[in-house]
Amino acid sequence: MNEIPESKKNHLWRKTVWHTDPEEAPLGPHHSVEIYCCEESNGYAVWYARRLAKDDRRGVAGVENGDYLLDFFSRTNRDAAIERAVLIANGDAVADKVIEQLDRLAAAARKV
């Protein structure tokens, strides 16, 4: 049985937009881009987690790796928070285009 890490238990929805292929790099390094919606102590947050290699050309030049708070919603707006995350993550069928959009959103977001 897979245990869910404590830090992930508050995640309502998540999508890995892109990740390194474990067949090509079974011992790492492991890179990924994901977006998720989680419950916070006073509402709901939509996060962008960017973990790309330093030489990766995906996304917008100059955007650093990190966790970006894209949106925050009140306790009564749970569905709106999930919808926002889903719409961003599925905004394009091509992962590189989604990453570009996320990087543009990250420019106005709070990096944690």
TARAWO-V540663 format. One line per field, one symbol per residue. ss: DSSP state (H for helix, E for strand, - for the rest). psi: psi as a letter, one per 30 degrees, with the letter a starting at -180 (. if undefined). A space follows every 50 residues. Layout:
ss=???
psi=???
This chain:
ss=-----HHH--EEEEEEEEE------------EEEEEEEEE--EEEEEEEE E--------------EEEEEEEE----HHHHHHHHHHHH-----HHHHHH HHHHHH---EE-
psi=kkkkkefffgkeklkjeklkjfeeifgalkllklklklklfgakkkkjjj illegkglakkfkllakkjelkllffheeeeeeeeeeefgflfkeeeeee eeeeefeglkk.
